[in-house]
Amino acid sequence: MSKFLIGRLKGCGYAFKGAIMLLRTEPSIQVQAILAVIMTIAGWLFHITPIEWMIQIICIGLIMSLEGMNTAIEAIADFIHPDFHVKIGRIKDLAAGAVFITAITSIVVGCFIYIPYLIELFDV
């Protein structure tokens, strides 16, 4: 096996380890994972279209990824400067803001996907 392939396999192992670590230790990721499961169940129950599945999966992936990046940024910032510092606080706020924007966007997308199904279900 080539060094390149071995390196890629090791990299996948580290990434998997990081994902598991996030899911086990980070409450924000745990909340997002629960919401992802709920939305996946909703997708099955409402028989959303393949395009809607793709959009939903992209939204879930973006939120989970950004939550992970936010966690990493906060950990680096705390490592570099454990005490309160205005600039470190700003960096953390910016990272959290990116997650917030993606979460709000995903909620809007979810409304576009599910409101028509809910209207049909309740025959409003």
C-alpha positions as semicolon CSV with decimal commas, in nm:
position;residue;x (nm);y (nm);z (nm)
1;M;0,000;0,000;0,000
2;S;0,133;0,345;-0,089
3;K;0,220;0,609;0,170
4;F;-0,045;0,832;0,017
5;L;-0,322;0,576;0,071
6;I;-0,203;0,495;0,424
7;G;-0,202;0,866;0,504
8;R;-0,558;0,907;0,376
9;L;-0,677;0,607;0,578
10;K;-0,513;0,747;0,893
11;G;-0,674;1,084;0,820
12;C;-1,018;0,920;0,796
13;G;-0,951;0,750;1,128
14;Y;-0,864;1,082;1,294
15;A;-1,174;1,246;1,145
16;F;-1,398;0,962;1,267
17;K;-1,238;0,987;1,613
18;G;-1,305;1,362;1,617
19;A;-1,668;1,316;1,513
20;I;-1,724;1,059;1,788
21;M;-1,550;1,286;2,039
22;L;-1,781;1,574;1,941
23;L;-2,091;1,359;1,977
24;R;-1,982;1,223;2,316
25;T;-1,859;1,544;2,477
26;E;-2,023;1,850;2,324
27;P;-2,379;1,938;2,429
28;S;-2,433;2,167;2,129
29;I;-2,350;1,884;1,887
30;Q;-2,568;1,644;2,086
31;V;-2,865;1,882;2,054
32;Q;-2,799;1,919;1,681
33;A;-2,771;1,541;1,641
34;I;-3,107;1,491;1,814
35;L;-3,264;1,753;1,587
36;A;-3,107;1,579;1,286
37;V;-3,267;1,250;1,390
38;I;-3,606;1,422;1,441
39;M;-3,585;1,585;1,097
40;T;-3,484;1,255;0,939
41;I;-3,786;1,085;1,095
42;A;-4,005;1,372;0,973
43;G;-3,865;1,324;0,623
44;W;-3,965;0,958;0,627
45;L;-4,309;1,029;0,773
46;F;-4,389;1,300;0,519
47;H;-4,225;1,117;0,225
48;I;-4,027;1,423;0,120
49;T;-3,888;1,429;-0,233
50;P;-3,529;1,334;-0,322
51;I;-3,445;1,703;-0,378
52;E;-3,590;1,790;-0,038
53;W;-3,382;1,507;0,117
54;M;-3,067;1,647;-0,044
55;I;-3,138;1,998;0,080
56;Q;-3,221;1,872;0,430
57;I;-2,905;1,659;0,446
58;I;-2,693;1,954;0,331
59;C;-2,846;2,174;0,603
60;I;-2,786;1,910;0,870
61;G;-2,427;1,860;0,752
62;L;-2,357;2,234;0,749
63;I;-2,491;2,288;1,099
64;M;-2,307;1,987;1,243
65;S;-1,984;2,088;1,067
66;L;-2,004;2,448;1,181
67;E;-2,082;2,340;1,537
68;G;-1,766;2,128;1,525
69;M;-1,561;2,418;1,388
70;N;-1,706;2,651;1,651
71;T;-1,607;2,403;1,923
72;A;-1,255;2,380;1,782
73;I;-1,221;2,760;1,759
74;E;-1,338;2,798;2,119
75;A;-1,092;2,530;2,236
76;I;-0,801;2,696;2,054
77;A;-0,900;3,039;2,188
78;D;-0,924;2,907;2,545
79;F;-0,587;2,733;2,506
80;I;-0,417;3,045;2,373
81;H;-0,573;3,282;2,624
82;P;-0,749;3,105;2,917
83;D;-0,846;3,432;3,086
84;F;-1,111;3,667;2,953
85;H;-0,989;3,882;2,667
86;V;-1,201;4,113;2,451
87;K;-1,047;3,993;2,124
88;I;-1,084;3,626;2,217
89;G;-1,448;3,695;2,308
90;R;-1,501;3,858;1,968
91;I;-1,350;3,557;1,790
92;K;-1,579;3,322;1,982
93;D;-1,881;3,541;1,909
94;L;-1,799;3,544;1,537
95;A;-1,774;3,165;1,527
96;A;-2,101;3,129;1,719
97;G;-2,260;3,381;1,484
98;A;-2,172;3,162;1,186
99;V;-2,349;2,868;1,349
100;F;-2,648;3,089;1,429
101;I;-2,681;3,211;1,069
102;T;-2,668;2,854;0,940
103;A;-2,921;2,737;1,199
104;I;-3,167;3,016;1,110
105;T;-3,119;2,946;0,739
106;S;-3,183;2,577;0,803
107;I;-3,501;2,656;0,997
108;V;-3,624;2,864;0,703
109;V;-3,538;2,579;0,464
110;G;-3,721;2,336;0,693
111;C;-4,027;2,560;0,685
112;F;-4,021;2,565;0,303
113;I;-3,999;2,186;0,301
114;Y;-4,246;2,096;0,575
115;I;-4,515;2,367;0,586
116;P;-4,678;2,247;0,260
117;Y;-4,688;1,891;0,400
118;L;-4,837;2,016;0,727
119;I;-5,098;2,223;0,540
120;E;-5,190;1,916;0,337
121;L;-5,199;1,697;0,648
122;F;-5,430;1,930;0,837
123;D;-5,615;2,032;0,520
124;V;-5,595;2,399;0,615
